Amino acid sequence: MTIRAAEILSAELQRGTITVEVERSLMPATEMFGFAERINPKRSFLFVSKVLGRHIPVRPSKMRETFKVLSSQIAADLPGPVLFIGMAETAIGLGAGVHQQYVEDTGRDDAVYICTTRYPLGTPLICEFHEEHSHATRHLIHEPLDARLRELVASAKSLVLVDDEASTGKTFANLFASLPEAIRSNITDTVLVTLTDWSNGAARAKMTGKVSEASILSGRYSWTPRENLSAAAPQVPSFERPARKEVFPDIARDWARLGVVEHGQHLDAKAAESGVTLVLGTGEHVWQPFLLAEKLEKEGAEVFYSSVTRSPISEGHVIGSKFSFSDNYGGTVPNYLYNVDPSRYAKIILCSETEAEHVCGDLVSALGSPVIVVDREEGV
């Protein structure tokens, strides 16, 4: 793809000015991302991807295009086995998509994908690490239960880390440092994969060994806080703990928290007979819903894909609308749906890995009684 000319973009936020200098872009920068303001005292700004399918509805084919562009930048002959890790919650689907595309492009059978998670599964952990600037700092990486996948992870020679964006590189560095020495000492090659890389080389510099990068857009950013700002920094929202019991993911039908080599598509629903269909993922349950949306699009339907998220963001800039509701896992963290106007869609398919009874009634009402698809497939 053609590398585009450098450009400068900025936005005035309530607590300061965010400016980016785009040095390299394989897609137009304004089609890749926009700015928004976090509700978080640790970092006020946010780069909101327009191609991720998380905060802004996007066509599945556009998302697939990004998977292909990123996969094409990862060496086909990386020393194997290759361990892909996608970051919860925002980059879980992105990591799965890049991994799936890489396996398809290369024909390799020694590349395993694991996503980090906020949820304990009651199974052994490989490690845990923290993402300091996040609204939810703790990440868990679980050990695969399958013996072959466990061996691929334990003997991995190459590591591919996937996140939606990099700004300082700390998250990648924290993950790498938290891996057990037995795994870390085997790694000869590391690839840092992002849609947008604003670290200006900082992410790569924080890693050891042979490190390469794959991104669609890269450059640097600067944050200028407002002078004489009297208002206190906004605190991350929370709900009081609900009376109902928390619901945790079911490991019997887990697909990536415990590792995966081949991605099967097993959710099923019909698109609207006419008009536009919206498929919504929930939280960390985003990859199977995306595959459903992609299937419906390939069958000829007009489909957009987006996801419910735990990331608290203020309305404004690229966040045109916001709806908050309770977590379908029964936790204390509010969930949000951004930039979705139900009246624009003839049909909305809401996908959940928890039973429909756990999905917040406020969300169901706001969406106009969507079709709720629960992942009941076992052993996938």
Steps between C-alpha positions, in 0.01 A plus 500: 500500500607858441670688785325835536646843569564618856230709668418660836165456677386639835201544726413735785376296796370625835828434679747580223602466136594174332711525183631224276756510222429222255822389334385184324151388405378221275143631525376860534553609860152652534351164394709319760430688823355800677545665839296472817533572871539223756321508833818399676736698729806319362464608138251748356525429129404204286569400141174345382540257214253520214592153370510293820127434542498607864388863545381572146296259283697380198448263211654156566677515163681815613616324814617202293702738283692619807573139602648437157712816500644421842556129431687582180761687706579200724778278366364168376818321611504605865671235714233269636295435691346848484299635795247775423358695796212749459426762766170510687261630450539734208738294286367149560324488164784679324750247633281210394455649155871557443577150625235338283617694195866414568419130525300520177773697320788276610336160542675457835363266764736603779353844573280518810286794610418593859322813614553666834190527716364685802320186615645218712397164354600284796779341294881544524649832390805553284536847651324824580607858431370856524414776256553812707298751299196277449160522670557132593868439556524127571551249216504122541650250256377145555688183421338288225329185622572318174837321518609590145415867543677501835812362333484758219487778757777355716736456204413819307793657318312803367258732676242718323336756730185669370333817632285762333754776560834567666586832658780433752564129451456428873221249454705287260803527728300407810356195330838382375664549840220305671538189287670214685875488443461153348289649220675837473846344463383299199379804306735608220262723301228740615253683276297794635174533306274805523250681284659830604844537657560836666801386703761650264720194556445487878305174486775327308772647723341352813529145366805274488633276225402521135192726478297607196178695462187479290250785484273682259579844633796623704640824633518687829265682732522787747266593784483859626298535823295814545654760731323596821257212475305511825263206458613166640577222256192283432488166682430169330125431539379203699173341608417375843546123512177338382319249718513230233788257476787574262509291183836383369587374151437129444828325419311215330423731209792739521680568173808713571555573867632142511667506160397423144673404173200471267204737516161341436192718449205359694253778582191510281233760428326648198551852372209734436311415182541863397685794648812505714595243764717582802685221679619588851763318703516536878815569702758231427250298294575667168671258262217253441253789457734654242519171309119490500486856363757413234302191399179701461682766295648236270147364449401839358353684797588858589663452839686709754685371804570661836545401865394582851802617701608575857705804391355825649508788249339843496264601222656732245735489201458152341275380784165618373279305739540297817286257695604343833360189667596216732750226420351170379766321709351647817804712581528852636641658184252691279479402134454743213368505147629780280383647171206265452162645398260202500265676257762467225484121503230266379634228729744490792665172602647514851750222572583382852702222657280522811138390494243751374359543852827670602485764226395835645133577436582868451722410205235272349238774531731765354576282199133428438490132594799371303549139396720355775738226391665306782817303435402149605746307284720273708857396434570766238 
